[in-house]
């Protein structure tokens, strides 16, 4: 909310959301949940529900309206108030520096396709961390670089709506990988006992029985869809086999000598987002696979997306991450279910599928912990229904229902269930 209040500049998504035909339900994020004005009541509700951590994202153009240059002190003051309110209520703040809302002024200057963006991001990070680093220990430099660049710069389904193909997506992503390294170094300079982690979307991949060379196919998919976005931070480079296949006709002109060292930086935990699993079918192309059909017994979200969700896939994600990056603790930075539950005549919001989802997925995480995997935290997506990018308000993830007309919050059945789980630290499922 408060998209143009208190000195905030326009973001990429402000402009995109104001463009007719871009958002599924014709909405925009001008008001959204309006947590800008309602944060105190929201934090009180978080405390009531037993939260001990809350992940939120800083808005780059709220702090630097032009993306660089003059600092908007009112923007920094807002985040100080939010963080102080969280801490006063016993809730650990987890801050994300870049959650896709690039200042429009920087987009006009080339945005993520202009290598100068890395220096601009480092400057923004330094301003934000110096202002909040005495209050915030946990930092995630970039949220879901894989989703942002694939949907925004390759296919054009998200802001900025570029249909630039694979090479444009790779260029934008490379600069986000440099973002991570730059931000991590700044946090380690400015924060005592810093905790820096990733925020990559990680899926579990499967094939149908009898798929030819299935093991190699799945390995190739993970190289392209998972390790491509995590290896730079933890290993200092892209997966070797995927790198050989990624570029055509010198399209890697944006990669410079020394970039591998710049991408790798101190990173204390693997943060990953997970929602559902993917069944793949082989095809003859660069990526080498298509989306297939999940087995009939796999439950699907009961909304328009109809995506399959698979608790065992969540468990398998912990396993494959632990195998590739041994010794690093993990934090689940997003996990949740999208469905369309609304408030009924009884004033309640009944969402039994989300209750089942949380029980099954948190149970899968507990199984990973019991198997020796070091999981330090679980951050649900999402606390309340919000503006969901190109879906607008047509898709709901919250355990708290938001009435986007009155802004009234109503705790869903899943919220009451999750409160029990949170207060027991996952012991009561």
MOBELDA-V44884 format. One record per residue. PSI is psi as a letter, one per 20 degrees, with the letter a starting at -180 (999 if undefined). Layout:
PSI
PSI
This chain:
a
l
h
k
q
k
j
p
r
q
r
g
h
g
g
g
h
j
o
p
i
h
p
g
j
j
a
r
k
g
g
c
i
k
h
g
h
j
h
g
h
g
h
h
h
g
g
h
i
j
q
j
q
p
p
r
p
q
o
g
i
h
g
n
h
j
h
r
c
p
p
o
h
h
g
h
h
g
h
g
g
g
g
h
g
g
h
h
j
k
p
p
p
o
p
p
h
o
l
i
m
p
p
h
h
h
g
h
j
i
c
i
i
o
h
i
h
g
h
h
g
g
g
g
g
g
g
g
h
h
h
i
h
i
h
p
h
p
p
o
g
p
p
m
h
g
g
g
h
g
h
h
i
g
i
k
i
r
p
j
k
p
m
i
a
g
h
g
g
h
g
g
h
g
h
h
h
h
g
g
g
g
g
g
h
g
g
h
h
i
p
p
l
q
o
p
r
r
l
q
p
p
r
p
q
r
r
q
p
j
p
p
l
g
g
h
g
h
g
h
g
h
g
h
i
f
h
h
i
h
g
h
h
h
i
k
r
q
p
g
g
h
h
h
i
h
q
q
k
k
i
k
h
i
p
q
p
i
h
g
h
h
h
p
r
p
o
h
q
o
p
q
q
p
g
r
r
p
p
q
p
q
r
n
a
g
h
j
q
r
p
a
p
q
q
h
i
p
q
q
p
l
a
h
h
k
q
p
q
n
h
h
h
g
g
h
g
g
g
h
g
h
h
h
m
q
i
p
r
q
p
o
i
p
p
r
p
p
a
k
p
r
p
a
h
j
j
q
o
p
m
h
h
h
g
g
g
g
g
g
g
h
h
h
g
h
h
g
g
h
j
j
p
n
p
i
r
p
o
q
o
r
g
r
q
a
o
m
c
i
i
c
j
i
p
p
i
q
i
p
p
p
o
i
g
i
j
p
p
p
p
r
h
h
g
h
g
h
g
g
g
g
h
j
k
j
h
o
999
